[in-house]
Amino acid sequence: MASTATHFPELSAADLLAARRSPMPDALVAPGPDRTDVDRLVEIALRVPDHGRLSPWRLVLVAGEAKHRWVEQLLALAETREDAAKVRVSTRKLASAPLAVIVVSATIPGHKVPEWEQTLSAGAVCMNLLNGAHALGYGANWLTGWHAYDARATALLGLEEGQKVAGVVLIGSVAEAAPPRPRARAEDVVRWLTL
């Protein structure tokens, strides 16, 4: 199956990065990336800073019928929570995107590379997935939510002891572009150190 993504050959890499936006989760629809594009996304995702070459992350890909079952199981768990109404809404956000990539922080405790740096590397994997999806003509949204922290929900992913969900990156074709939103202004967040 050939990719149906929209590519941006006319944009420079810098312009492409500057134009990236996260569509609303329910605006991510089929068709999603085909196997060739998924392989390319994973290749891009793993090109992150990794002090000590530890690979302190894992990726769990969920698509098709497995994704449908995963969301259904999360909805069943949501109903057992005190905040069921709220988490039901956030869980439904996972449904429409054809591909979910769960990035798992798999830090190695006690290593000379601080765990904080290892965790940041997992965050970089999430960001590379967003940029990679955009570069390949798809949309992507990085979520966490209750299912990233609830032990019963993370058990569905087969996480090992100490592993944590760094992000759930939803990927698909964009049915509706993200509306513009205010961004941080450089003058509010940047300062030059002068000694």
Phi, psi and omega in degrees: 000130181280152179293141177253009183290155175267123180262162186237064184294339183280348182264140172290164178301319181294317179295322178298314179295320181291337182268354184294136175220156178262111176295158174301146183305321182282357174270359177265113189228174174289151003279147175264186179298138173281179186299323179297315179291325177297316179299320179293319178300317179296318178302315179294317183302323186275359178271065183238161172301135185212079182304124179085002182049050184270341188048061185276046180205158175224154177241132175245115180263134182227121181212168174062219182296326178297322179292318177301314180295321179300312180297319178298318178294322177295320178298321177296317177295322181302323182293343181269357184266154177297329180261038187308315183299317181292313184286335175300316180297313182293328179291323180295339177297339182279348194284317193281328181296134182289340181226134170240130174246113178268118179266122184253126174280118182241063184295153179253103183295148175077001179282157180296335174281118183303144180302325179302317179294323178294320179295318178300325179297322176295322176297323177296326175299316178301314182295321178296326176296317178299311181293320179296317178299316180298315181297329180272002175093012177255173171252158178210149179224132181261116180240160162236253181098177185305324184291347176274346186238341180283125184300324179290325179289317180289335177298331178298336182270353180071035180292147177272167180307131178085349179280146182224152176282119175276329179182151171251113182257113179271135185226136176186184173288151184264113178281330181212126182297149177293136177291153177298149176219155179298138177247158175301142178264137182306320183294342179269339188234354183245136170217146176270131177283128176236127182250000000 
